[in-house]
Amino acid sequence: MEEFKKQWLPRAFIGGCVGIAGCLLLGFLTQPGAVFGGTLTWDIRNFTFCYDSRVPELLGTVQAFLLWFLFGAEIGIATLPFADSGRELVVRSLAHFAVMSLTVGLWAAVNFGVRELPFFLIPLALVYALVWLGRWVGWYAEVAAIREKLGLAPGPSLFHWKESLPYVGFAFLLCLVLPTVLRLLDDPTPLLSVFYAFVLLPVGGVMSGLSLGRRHGICPLYPVSCVVFTVVFVLTAKLYTNIADEILIPIAFVAALAGNLAGAAQYKLKQRKGAGAP
């Protein structure tokens, strides 16, 4: 409780005040006069962004200021470290992101409609992921520097990118070379391409991800590399065929990720058994 009063509460209050200031500034700048060069006027209706005529003006203003205050407070809280341990950090980060998404989602749904939620929530998720990734990279660099000063063996590479390199070559063959060859052989019916999409690609993705996960744990760059090579194939295949290959992208990602997570679970279980052995 003492920590909440000294650290969390002041940052939340300052962030909330900044949020309200941001609401006023955005409402002022988005007036027609600010956009089209006319005379600027302070109209409170422009600060609510509430286009629903069923909502009274005063209520719309109060709800806008409240949601912007909450959003600013949530950003202020995010300036503090959520936790020291990895698992607790992930749980609290996800909870914070969920609350922030709820705040932004409520404001967007009231003012622009439920159909426009992806327009606001997707950029929010991307920004949040970038900020979280930036912090994680900083922590990783600090840990690496400490291990070097203590003369300890270096830990695994960032996101296990070194450990993933041999499998990236396999992803290149599986997700780009193989479908290209099969597509060129498919004439006139795409039987080989269908077999690739629903048998070869998912099986190859799962088994390769499983092998990587069993040796090195979670390696998020491998599913990403599968997606990148699949996207390249989809784009290049449009130059010589009219088949819709977009379905290959989620198949490649889900298969590689599922295999890697399953292998990582086996890797973790093996570590625990080894640690418990006499």
Contacts in CASP RR format, 6 or more apart in sequence:
PFRMAT RR
TARGET T0000
AUTHOR 0000-0000-0000
METHOD contacts of the structure
MODEL  1
MEEFKKQWLPRAFIGGCVGIAGCLLLGFLTQPGAVFGGTLTWDIRNFTFC
YDSRVPELLGTVQAFLLWFLFGAEIGIATLPFADSGRELVVRSLAHFAVM
SLTVGLWAAVNFGVRELPFFLIPLALVYALVWLGRWVGWYAEVAAIREKL
GLAPGPSLFHWKESLPYVGFAFLLCLVLPTVLRLLDDPTPLLSVFYAFVL
LPVGGVMSGLSLGRRHGICPLYPVSCVVFTVVFVLTAKLYTNIADEILIP
IAFVAALAGNLAGAAQYKLKQRKGAGAP
7 80 0 8 1.000
8 77 0 8 1.000
8 80 0 8 1.000
11 76 0 8 1.000
11 77 0 8 1.000
11 79 0 8 1.000
11 80 0 8 1.000
12 73 0 8 1.000
12 74 0 8 1.000
12 76 0 8 1.000
12 77 0 8 1.000
13 73 0 8 1.000
14 76 0 8 1.000
15 72 0 8 1.000
15 73 0 8 1.000
15 75 0 8 1.000
15 76 0 8 1.000
16 68 0 8 1.000
16 69 0 8 1.000
16 70 0 8 1.000
16 71 0 8 1.000
16 72 0 8 1.000
16 73 0 8 1.000
16 76 0 8 1.000
17 69 0 8 1.000
18 72 0 8 1.000
18 75 0 8 1.000
19 68 0 8 1.000
19 69 0 8 1.000
19 71 0 8 1.000
19 72 0 8 1.000
19 75 0 8 1.000
20 65 0 8 1.000
20 68 0 8 1.000
20 69 0 8 1.000
22 68 0 8 1.000
23 47 0 8 1.000
23 64 0 8 1.000
23 65 0 8 1.000
23 68 0 8 1.000
24 47 0 8 1.000
27 46 0 8 1.000
27 47 0 8 1.000
27 49 0 8 1.000
28 34 0 8 1.000
28 40 0 8 1.000
28 42 0 8 1.000
28 46 0 8 1.000
28 47 0 8 1.000
30 46 0 8 1.000
30 49 0 8 1.000
31 40 0 8 1.000
31 41 0 8 1.000
31 43 0 8 1.000
31 46 0 8 1.000
32 38 0 8 1.000
33 39 0 8 1.000
33 40 0 8 1.000
33 41 0 8 1.000
34 40 0 8 1.000
44 57 0 8 1.000
44 61 0 8 1.000
45 57 0 8 1.000
47 61 0 8 1.000
47 64 0 8 1.000
47 65 0 8 1.000
48 57 0 8 1.000
48 60 0 8 1.000
48 61 0 8 1.000
48 63 0 8 1.000
48 64 0 8 1.000
48 111 0 8 1.000
49 64 0 8 1.000
49 107 0 8 1.000
49 111 0 8 1.000
49 112 0 8 1.000
50 57 0 8 1.000
50 60 0 8 1.000
50 63 0 8 1.000
50 64 0 8 1.000
50 110 0 8 1.000
50 111 0 8 1.000
51 111 0 8 1.000
51 112 0 8 1.000
52 110 0 8 1.000
52 111 0 8 1.000
55 63 0 8 1.000
55 110 0 8 1.000
60 110 0 8 1.000
63 110 0 8 1.000
64 107 0 8 1.000
64 111 0 8 1.000
67 103 0 8 1.000
67 106 0 8 1.000
67 107 0 8 1.000
68 107 0 8 1.000
70 103 0 8 1.000
71 100 0 8 1.000
71 103 0 8 1.000
71 104 0 8 1.000
71 107 0 8 1.000
74 96 0 8 1.000
74 99 0 8 1.000
74 100 0 8 1.000
74 103 0 8 1.000
75 100 0 8 1.000
77 96 0 8 1.000
78 96 0 8 1.000
78 131 0 8 1.000
81 89 0 8 1.000
82 88 0 8 1.000
82 89 0 8 1.000
82 92 0 8 1.000
82 93 0 8 1.000
82 96 0 8 1.000
83 89 0 8 1.000
83 91 0 8 1.000
83 92 0 8 1.000
93 132 0 8 1.000
97 125 0 8 1.000
97 128 0 8 1.000
100 124 0 8 1.000
100 128 0 8 1.000
101 121 0 8 1.000
101 124 0 8 1.000
101 125 0 8 1.000
104 120 0 8 1.000
104 121 0 8 1.000
104 124 0 8 1.000
105 117 0 8 1.000
105 120 0 8 1.000
105 121 0 8 1.000
107 120 0 8 1.000
108 116 0 8 1.000
108 117 0 8 1.000
108 119 0 8 1.000
108 120 0 8 1.000
108 121 0 8 1.000
109 116 0 8 1.000
109 117 0 8 1.000
112 119 0 8 1.000
112 120 0 8 1.000
137 158 0 8 1.000
140 158 0 8 1.000
144 154 0 8 1.000
144 155 0 8 1.000
147 153 0 8 1.000
147 154 0 8 1.000
147 155 0 8 1.000
148 154 0 8 1.000
156 162 0 8 1.000
156 163 0 8 1.000
156 216 0 8 1.000
157 163 0 8 1.000
159 219 0 8 1.000
159 220 0 8 1.000
159 221 0 8 1.000
160 216 0 8 1.000
160 217 0 8 1.000
160 218 0 8 1.000
160 219 0 8 1.000
160 221 0 8 1.000
161 221 0 8 1.000
163 212 0 8 1.000
163 215 0 8 1.000
163 216 0 8 1.000
163 219 0 8 1.000
164 212 0 8 1.000
164 216 0 8 1.000
164 219 0 8 1.000
164 221 0 8 1.000
164 222 0 8 1.000
164 225 0 8 1.000
167 208 0 8 1.000
167 209 0 8 1.000
167 211 0 8 1.000
167 212 0 8 1.000
167 219 0 8 1.000
167 222 0 8 1.000
167 225 0 8 1.000
168 221 0 8 1.000
168 222 0 8 1.000
168 225 0 8 1.000
170 208 0 8 1.000
171 208 0 8 1.000
171 222 0 8 1.000
171 225 0 8 1.000
171 226 0 8 1.000
171 229 0 8 1.000
171 256 0 8 1.000
172 225 0 8 1.000
172 229 0 8 1.000
174 200 0 8 1.000
174 201 0 8 1.000
174 204 0 8 1.000
174 205 0 8 1.000
174 208 0 8 1.000
174 226 0 8 1.000
174 229 0 8 1.000
175 201 0 8 1.000
175 226 0 8 1.000
175 229 0 8 1.000
175 230 0 8 1.000
175 233 0 8 1.000
175 248 0 8 1.000
175 252 0 8 1.000
176 229 0 8 1.000
176 230 0 8 1.000
176 232 0 8 1.000
176 233 0 8 1.000
178 196 0 8 1.000
178 200 0 8 1.000
179 193 0 8 1.000
179 196 0 8 1.000
179 201 0 8 1.000
179 233 0 8 1.000
179 237 0 8 1.000
179 245 0 8 1.000
179 248 0 8 1.000
180 233 0 8 1.000
180 236 0 8 1.000
180 237 0 8 1.000
182 192 0 8 1.000
182 193 0 8 1.000
182 195 0 8 1.000
182 196 0 8 1.000
183 190 0 8 1.000
183 192 0 8 1.000
183 193 0 8 1.000
183 237 0 8 1.000
183 240 0 8 1.000
183 241 0 8 1.000
183 243 0 8 1.000
185 192 0 8 1.000
186 192 0 8 1.000
186 193 0 8 1.000
190 243 0 8 1.000
193 243 0 8 1.000
193 245 0 8 1.000
197 245 0 8 1.000
197 247 0 8 1.000
197 248 0 8 1.000
197 251 0 8 1.000
198 251 0 8 1.000
201 248 0 8 1.000
201 251 0 8 1.000
201 252 0 8 1.000
201 255 0 8 1.000
202 251 0 8 1.000
202 254 0 8 1.000
202 255 0 8 1.000
203 255 0 8 1.000
204 255 0 8 1.000
205 226 0 8 1.000
205 252 0 8 1.000
205 255 0 8 1.000
205 256 0 8 1.000
205 259 0 8 1.000
206 255 0 8 1.000
206 256 0 8 1.000
206 258 0 8 1.000
206 259 0 8 1.000
206 262 0 8 1.000
207 259 0 8 1.000
208 222 0 8 1.000
208 256 0 8 1.000
208 259 0 8 1.000
209 219 0 8 1.000
209 222 0 8 1.000
209 223 0 8 1.000
209 256 0 8 1.000
209 259 0 8 1.000
209 260 0 8 1.000
209 263 0 8 1.000
210 259 0 8 1.000
210 260 0 8 1.000
210 262 0 8 1.000
210 263 0 8 1.000
211 263 0 8 1.000
212 219 0 8 1.000
212 222 0 8 1.000
212 260 0 8 1.000
212 263 0 8 1.000
213 219 0 8 1.000
213 259 0 8 1.000
213 260 0 8 1.000
213 262 0 8 1.000
213 263 0 8 1.000
213 264 0 8 1.000
213 266 0 8 1.000
213 267 0 8 1.000
214 263 0 8 1.000
214 264 0 8 1.000
214 266 0 8 1.000
214 267 0 8 1.000
215 267 0 8 1.000
216 267 0 8 1.000
217 260 0 8 1.000
217 263 0 8 1.000
217 264 0 8 1.000
217 267 0 8 1.000
217 268 0 8 1.000
218 260 0 8 1.000
218 261 0 8 1.000
218 264 0 8 1.000
219 260 0 8 1.000
219 264 0 8 1.000
220 260 0 8 1.000
222 256 0 8 1.000
222 260 0 8 1.000
223 252 0 8 1.000
223 253 0 8 1.000
223 256 0 8 1.000
223 257 0 8 1.000
223 260 0 8 1.000
226 252 0 8 1.000
226 253 0 8 1.000
226 255 0 8 1.000
226 256 0 8 1.000
227 249 0 8 1.000
227 252 0 8 1.000
227 253 0 8 1.000
229 252 0 8 1.000
230 248 0 8 1.000
230 249 0 8 1.000
230 252 0 8 1.000
230 253 0 8 1.000
231 249 0 8 1.000
233 245 0 8 1.000
233 248 0 8 1.000
234 245 0 8 1.000
234 246 0 8 1.000
234 248 0 8 1.000
234 249 0 8 1.000
237 243 0 8 1.000
237 245 0 8 1.000
238 245 0 8 1.000
END
